[in-house]
């Protein structure tokens, strides 16, 4: 009996050796690839968390510089963020905040450069739309009408479409193009909806452009009921 068991064990050992000689290298590579992917994933997650933390710290620096009005530091930190963390939401927010502060400090060229960078480079379409609207407003103030309209060209998220139409209306009014302004204000008024507070401002603009907003409201017709037959 012992000899029979020894032979069985020897046979199983031979089969195991044969299996390993045939598939051992493949199994080893699969294990190494899975382990490598796991290590790489953990490393990537750590890198992303570390990157986000660094970007957040720099955004805080931009915010503090904006509060103190330190224009030079704002530009320096924003430049660092654009170079190292351009695709993060923190960099896009920093660009908008920096532009606002630079504009308030009278550095119009730097403000437009910051807005232009966000409008062109932002990953989030919402940040892109905000930057375009603000840049168009600054260009409107400087009477760069064609350039302002160019900033508002192209698609934007649906919720920004009325705001874009309103800004286009402002530009056309400044150019003396009343018909075009009326058309854009109508789009803005309709798109904003009756519960929007901003719609009231557009109503003033429509009146100034010679349009009664009441004329844009949908007319509800009531069909009288047919008389009952006696």
C-alpha positions, 0 to 999 in steps of 0.5 A, spaced: 500 500 500 505 504 501 508 503 495 502 504 491 501 511 494 508 513 493 507 511 485 501 516 486 505 521 489 510 521 484 505 521 478 502 527 481 509 530 482 511 529 475 504 532 472 505 538 476 512 539 473 510 538 466 504 543 468 509 548 470 514 547 465 508 548 460 505 554 463 509 556 469 512 562 465 505 565 463 502 564 470 508 568 472 507 574 467 500 574 469 501 575 476 507 580 475 502 584 470 496 584 475 501 586 481 504 591 477 497 594 475 495 594 482 501 598 484 501 603 478 493 604 480 495 606 487 501 610 485 496 614 480 491 615 485 496 617 490 499 622 485 492 625 483 491 626 490 498 629 491 497 633 485 490 636 487 493 638 494 498 642 491 493 645 486 489 647 492 494 650 496 496 654 490 489 656 489 489 658 497 495 663 495 491 666 489 485 667 494 490 671 499 493 675 494 487 677 491 484 679 498 491 683 499 491 686 492 498 683 491 497 683 483 505 681 482 504 675 487 497 673 483 500 673 476 506 669 479 502 664 482 497 663 477 503 662 472 505 656 476 498 653 476 498 654 469 505 650 468 504 645 473 496 644 474 493 647 468 487 641 467 485 642 474 479 645 477 483 649 482 487 652 476 481 654 472 478 658 478 484 661 480 484 664 473 477 667 474 479 670 481 485 673 478 482 676 472 477 679 477 482 682 481 487 684 476 481 688 472 479 691 479 486 694 479 486 696 472 491 691 469 486 690 463 491 686 459 493 681 464 485 680 466 484 679 459 490 674 458 487 670 464 480 670 462 483 668 455 487 662 458 481 659 462 476 660 456 481 656 451 484 651 456 479 650 461 476 642 461 470 644 464 465 647 459 462 651 465 468 655 466 469 656 459 463 659 458 464 664 464 470 666 462 468 668 455 462 672 458 466 676 462 472 677 457 466 679 452 464 684 457 471 687 458 472 687 451 465 691 450 467 696 455 473 697 451 469 698 445 472 692 441 465 689 439 468 685 433 472 681 438 467 681 444 462 677 439 468 673 437 469 670 444 461 669 444 461 664 438 461 657 438 457 652 443 456 653 450 452 649 455 445 650 455 444 654 461 449 659 459 445 660 452 440 666 455 446 669 458 450 669 451 444 672 448 444 677 453 451 679 452 450 679 444 444 684 445 449 689 449 454 689 444 449 690 438 446 695 442 453 699 443 454 698 436 447 701 434 444 695 431 437 695 434 434 689 430 440 684 432 440 687 439 432 686 439 433 679 437 438 677 442 434 680 448 428 676 445 432 669 446 435 671 452 428 673 455 425 666 453 431 662 455 431 665 462 424 663 464 419 666 468 422 665 475 429 668 473 430 674 477 435 676 471 429 676 466 427 683 469 434 686 467 433 683 460 426 686 460 429 693 461 433 692 456 428 690 451 424 696 453 430 700 451 431 696 445 423 698 443 420 691 445 414 690 449 416 684 453 408 683 454 408 682 447 413 676 447 408 672 452 405 666 449 397 668 448 393 663 451 386 662 447 380 659 450 375 656 446 368 657 448 364 651 450 359 648 445 352 650 448 348 644 451 343 641 447 336 641 450 
